[in-house]
Amino acid sequence: MDSDASTVAPILAGLRCKCPRCGRGDLFTGYLTVAQRCSVCGLELARGDSGDGPAVFLIFILGFIIVPIALMVSMRVDWPLWLTGLVWGVVILGGTLGLLRPAKGVVFALQYRYRRAEFEGPDDSDSDRTPGA
């Protein structure tokens, strides 16, 4: 199946929230809950962990994009402070919630591409045995 892995673009598979190995199975079962395994190729998706990477990337990216726009708008428009907070709070929250799932998919797919050994751990039956028992 390694030949399939080399043909799947990790960025595209991540943005589509599909399996990083085959590019067809769903990566998530809920909004951000990673599936236990791919329904198409059987890859153990639960072994991967994207951690806080996607959230950190979004903080930097959205901050870099939205803060200058908010400053320019606030210099040109005289909104009350409560309206400014409400508008930009909704924009930031909407951007974060809208981009968090694809960002997590991209980080997950890149993790599979460059740290594949984490997905190919020992069998569960071997890890349950204690040495010398």
MOVENFEN-V134383 format. One record per backbone hydrogen bond with DSSP energy under -0.5 kcal/mol. CO is the residue of the C=O (numbers start at 0). NH is the residue of the N-H. Records with the same first field share a line. If there is no record, write none. Layout:
# MOVENFEN-V134383
CO=NH, NH
This chain:
# MOVENFEN-V134383
0=3, 4
1=5
2=6
3=6, 7
6=8
7=9
8=12
9=13
10=14
11=15
12=17
13=16
16=26, 27
18=22
24=18
26=34
31=33
32=28, 29
35=45
37=41
42=37, 44
43=46
44=47
49=52
51=55
52=56
53=57
54=58
55=59
56=60
57=61
58=62
59=63
60=64
61=65, 66
62=66
64=68
65=69
66=70
67=71
68=72
69=73
70=74
71=75
72=76
76=78
79=83
80=84
81=85
82=86
83=87
84=88
85=89
86=90
87=91
88=92
89=93
90=94
91=95
92=96
93=97
94=98
95=99
96=100
98=102
99=103
100=104
101=105
102=106
103=107
104=108
105=109
106=110
107=111
108=112
109=113
110=114
114=117
115=118, 119
122=126
123=127
125=128
129=132
